[in-house]
Amino acid sequence: MGQANWSFEQKVDFNRYTSYEGTINNGHQIMMYLKESYETCNKNSNHRTLRKVYGWYQYNNAEKKVPLVGFACYDDACNHFLELFVPQDPIKYSFDKNCRLLKAKETFRQESSWQAGTFEWQTNDGQKHSINLKPVHTFSWATNATILFNINGVEIETFNLNALAKNDYIESIEIVGEKRVDNKFHLLLKYSHQSKPGSYGNGMCGNGIEEFIAHLVVDNDFEVEAFESQQLRSCIYNIYNAEVFFDVNQPELGIRKKAK
């Protein structure tokens, strides 16, 4: 008599990038991908500080990607919302105190007042061209947090943890216990996220964490029968090591908070 192996698996996809598509250089189709970093252009970091941006652009009829480096600025005083450079050396390059590349072959600029996707492209010969790129994916702090159910290593069902937890910003998932009892699958998991997504570590609770424990019950038809969660710690609500009881060896017992 055979027996299948089953398991739960966690997955988190981040949306902290921007992508564009459009035409450049006499109608050639291109794609552009940009990822904002936590790196700043000076030591005095705050929510308005210039953030370094890394990425690439690529002609659709060519396989080679052209590296991009630059910065994003969210201060109303900035002349450019986004400025990107193609470095002469893709590995060794330097920024000046204003976060501009010292030696660049090409430059893309986007004014803060311009419509999204409108850029000025300056080529190596100094000529400037206005180009319009269509945003394909918009940067977001929201994540796609998923619980996968596998049988014999094959994905059978997926569960949207963001929807179950009513939380759009889940960044980390840890499976702490799983068990099948009476044809029901029980899962204990922890999930967490930054207290203030997008704060870049600034302000009260800028470096804080919100952490939760949850109990998921899936029936024999792979449908969610129950989901409950409790907060374990929180910078925002001043919760530290909340007394929530659970047994990783007996997840079917669920989670219970100590009565006051």
C-alpha positions as CSV (number, residue, x, y, z in Angstrom):
1,M,0.0,0.0,0.0
2,G,1.5,3.3,-1.1
3,Q,1.5,6.5,0.8
4,A,2.0,10.0,-0.6
5,N,4.3,12.5,1.0
6,W,2.7,15.9,1.6
7,S,4.1,19.2,2.8
8,F,3.4,22.9,3.1
9,E,5.8,25.4,1.6
10,Q,6.1,29.2,1.9
11,K,6.8,31.8,-0.8
12,V,7.0,35.6,-0.7
13,D,7.3,37.6,-3.9
14,F,8.3,41.3,-3.6
15,N,7.1,44.1,-5.8
16,R,9.9,46.6,-5.1
17,Y,10.8,47.2,-8.7
18,T,9.6,49.2,-11.6
19,S,9.6,48.1,-15.2
20,Y,8.8,49.9,-18.5
21,E,8.5,49.1,-22.2
22,G,8.4,51.4,-25.2
23,T,10.5,52.7,-28.1
24,I,13.8,54.5,-28.3
25,N,16.3,55.5,-31.0
26,N,14.2,55.7,-34.1
27,G,11.5,53.3,-33.0
28,H,13.5,50.4,-31.5
29,Q,11.6,48.5,-28.8
30,I,13.2,48.4,-25.4
31,M,12.5,47.1,-21.9
32,M,13.7,48.8,-18.7
33,Y,14.0,47.4,-15.2
34,L,14.7,49.4,-12.1
35,K,15.2,48.4,-8.4
36,E,15.5,51.0,-5.7
37,S,18.0,50.2,-3.0
38,Y,18.3,51.2,0.7
39,E,21.6,52.9,-0.1
40,T,21.6,56.7,0.2
41,C,23.9,59.3,-1.4
42,N,24.9,60.9,1.9
43,K,25.0,59.9,5.6
44,N,22.1,62.2,6.7
45,S,19.4,59.7,5.8
46,N,15.7,60.6,6.0
47,H,12.6,59.8,4.0
48,R,13.6,62.5,1.5
49,T,17.1,61.3,1.0
50,L,18.3,60.4,-2.5
51,R,18.1,56.6,-2.9
52,K,20.4,54.8,-5.2
53,V,18.7,52.9,-8.0
54,Y,20.1,50.0,-10.0
55,G,18.8,48.3,-13.1
56,W,19.1,47.8,-16.8
57,Y,17.6,48.5,-20.2
58,Q,17.6,46.2,-23.2
59,Y,16.7,46.4,-26.9
60,N,14.1,43.7,-27.6
61,N,16.1,42.5,-30.7
62,A,19.3,42.1,-28.6
63,E,20.0,39.8,-25.7
64,K,22.5,42.1,-24.0
65,K,21.3,44.2,-21.1
66,V,22.8,47.6,-20.6
67,P,23.5,48.3,-16.8
68,L,21.9,51.4,-15.2
69,V,22.8,53.2,-12.0
70,G,21.3,56.4,-10.6
71,F,19.0,57.8,-7.9
72,A,15.4,58.5,-7.1
73,C,14.4,61.6,-5.2
74,Y,11.0,62.3,-3.5
75,D,11.7,65.8,-2.3
76,D,9.7,68.6,-4.0
77,A,13.0,70.5,-4.2
78,C,14.5,67.9,-6.6
79,N,14.8,68.9,-10.2
80,H,14.6,65.3,-11.3
81,F,12.5,62.6,-9.8
82,L,14.7,59.9,-11.4
83,E,18.1,60.1,-13.0
84,L,19.8,57.1,-14.5
85,F,23.2,56.6,-16.0
86,V,24.9,54.1,-18.2
87,P,28.4,53.9,-16.6
88,Q,31.5,53.8,-18.8
89,D,32.7,51.0,-16.5
90,P,29.8,48.8,-15.2
91,I,31.9,47.7,-12.2
92,K,34.1,50.6,-11.2
93,Y,32.3,53.9,-11.1
94,S,31.9,56.9,-8.7
95,F,29.1,59.3,-7.7
96,D,29.6,62.9,-6.9
97,K,28.1,64.5,-3.7
98,N,24.8,65.0,-5.6
99,C,24.6,61.3,-6.5
100,R,25.4,61.9,-10.2
101,L,27.8,59.5,-12.0
102,L,31.1,61.1,-12.8
103,K,31.6,59.3,-16.1
104,A,28.4,58.2,-18.0
105,K,27.9,57.1,-21.6
106,E,24.1,57.8,-21.5
107,T,21.7,59.5,-19.2
108,F,17.9,59.1,-18.6
109,R,16.1,61.9,-16.7
110,Q,12.6,62.1,-15.5
111,E,11.2,65.4,-14.1
112,S,9.0,65.1,-11.0
113,S,6.3,67.1,-12.9
114,W,6.3,64.8,-15.9
115,Q,3.8,62.1,-16.7
116,A,5.0,58.6,-15.6
117,G,7.1,57.0,-18.3
118,T,8.2,60.3,-19.9
119,F,12.0,60.5,-20.0
120,E,14.7,62.7,-21.5
121,W,17.5,60.5,-23.0
122,Q,20.9,62.0,-23.5
123,T,23.2,59.9,-25.7
124,N,26.9,59.6,-25.7
125,D,27.3,62.4,-28.3
126,G,25.4,64.8,-26.0
127,Q,22.1,64.9,-28.0
128,K,18.9,64.8,-26.0
129,H,15.7,63.0,-27.0
130,S,12.3,62.8,-25.4
131,I,11.0,59.3,-25.1
132,N,7.8,57.8,-23.6
133,L,7.9,54.4,-21.9
134,K,4.8,52.6,-20.7
135,P,4.9,51.5,-17.0
136,V,4.5,47.7,-16.9
137,H,5.0,47.1,-13.2
138,T,4.8,49.8,-10.6
139,F,6.9,49.8,-7.4
140,S,4.9,48.7,-4.4
141,W,5.7,47.8,-0.7
142,A,2.9,45.3,-0.9
143,T,4.0,41.7,-1.2
144,N,2.5,38.4,-2.6
145,A,2.7,36.0,0.3
146,T,1.7,32.4,-0.5
147,I,1.4,29.0,1.2
148,L,1.8,26.1,-1.2
149,F,0.5,22.6,-0.6
150,N,2.5,19.9,-2.2
151,I,2.0,16.1,-2.7
152,N,5.0,14.1,-3.7
153,G,6.8,17.3,-4.5
154,V,4.1,18.5,-6.9
155,E,2.2,21.7,-6.2
156,I,-1.5,20.9,-5.7
157,E,-3.0,24.1,-4.2
158,T,-1.9,27.6,-3.2
159,F,-3.3,29.8,-0.4
160,N,-3.1,33.6,-0.4
161,L,-1.7,34.4,3.0
162,N,-2.1,38.2,2.4
163,A,-5.9,37.6,2.0
164,L,-6.2,35.2,4.9
165,A,-4.2,37.4,7.3
166,K,-5.7,40.7,5.9
167,N,-2.2,42.0,5.6
168,D,-0.6,43.3,2.4
169,Y,3.0,43.6,3.7
170,I,4.1,40.1,4.8
171,E,7.8,39.8,4.2
172,S,8.8,36.6,6.0
173,I,7.1,33.3,6.7
174,E,8.3,30.5,8.9
175,I,6.6,27.1,9.0
176,V,6.9,25.8,12.6
177,G,4.5,22.8,12.6
178,E,2.4,20.7,10.3
179,K,0.3,17.5,10.8
180,R,-2.7,15.6,9.4
181,V,-5.4,14.7,11.8
182,D,-8.8,13.2,10.9
183,N,-8.3,14.0,7.2
184,K,-7.5,17.6,8.0
185,F,-4.2,19.3,7.4
186,H,-3.0,21.6,10.2
187,L,-0.3,24.2,9.8
188,L,1.4,26.5,12.3
189,L,3.3,29.4,10.8
190,K,4.9,32.6,11.9
191,Y,4.9,35.7,9.6
192,S,6.3,39.2,10.0
193,H,6.9,42.5,8.3
194,Q,8.4,45.9,8.9
195,S,6.4,48.0,11.3
196,K,6.4,50.9,8.8
197,P,7.1,49.7,5.2
198,G,8.8,52.5,3.3
199,S,10.2,54.3,6.3
200,Y,13.8,53.1,5.4
201,G,14.4,52.7,9.1
202,N,13.6,56.3,9.9
203,G,11.3,57.7,12.6
204,M,9.5,55.9,15.5
205,C,9.4,52.1,14.8
206,G,11.3,52.7,11.6
207,N,13.3,49.6,12.4
208,G,10.5,47.8,14.2
209,I,9.0,44.4,13.4
210,E,5.4,43.1,13.5
211,E,5.3,39.4,14.1
212,F,2.3,37.0,14.2
213,I,1.6,33.3,14.8
214,A,-1.2,31.6,12.8
215,H,-3.0,28.3,12.5
216,L,-4.3,27.2,9.1
217,V,-6.7,24.3,8.7
218,V,-7.2,22.7,5.2
219,D,-9.8,20.1,4.6
220,N,-9.4,16.9,2.5
221,D,-10.5,18.8,-0.6
222,F,-7.7,21.3,-0.2
223,E,-10.1,24.1,0.9
224,V,-9.4,26.4,3.8
225,E,-11.6,25.4,6.7
226,A,-10.2,27.8,9.3
227,F,-7.5,30.5,9.8
228,E,-6.7,32.3,13.0
229,S,-3.8,34.5,14.1
230,Q,-2.4,36.3,17.1
231,Q,0.3,39.0,17.3
232,L,3.5,37.9,19.0
233,R,5.4,41.2,19.1
234,S,4.8,44.7,17.8
235,C,6.7,48.0,17.9
236,I,3.6,49.9,17.0
237,Y,1.5,48.5,19.8
238,N,4.3,47.9,22.3
239,I,3.8,44.1,22.4
240,Y,6.9,42.1,23.4
241,N,6.8,38.3,23.6
242,A,3.0,38.1,23.9
243,E,1.9,35.0,25.8
244,V,0.4,32.9,23.0
245,F,0.3,29.2,23.5
246,F,0.9,26.6,20.8
247,D,2.5,23.3,20.3
248,V,4.7,22.8,17.2
249,N,4.3,19.0,17.6
250,Q,0.5,19.2,18.0
251,P,-0.6,22.0,15.6
252,E,-4.1,20.7,15.6
253,L,-4.5,22.2,19.1
254,G,-4.3,25.6,17.4
255,I,-3.2,28.8,19.1
256,R,-4.6,30.4,22.3
257,K,-3.8,33.6,24.0
258,K,-3.4,33.7,27.8
259,A,-6.6,35.0,29.4
260,K,-6.4,38.3,31.2
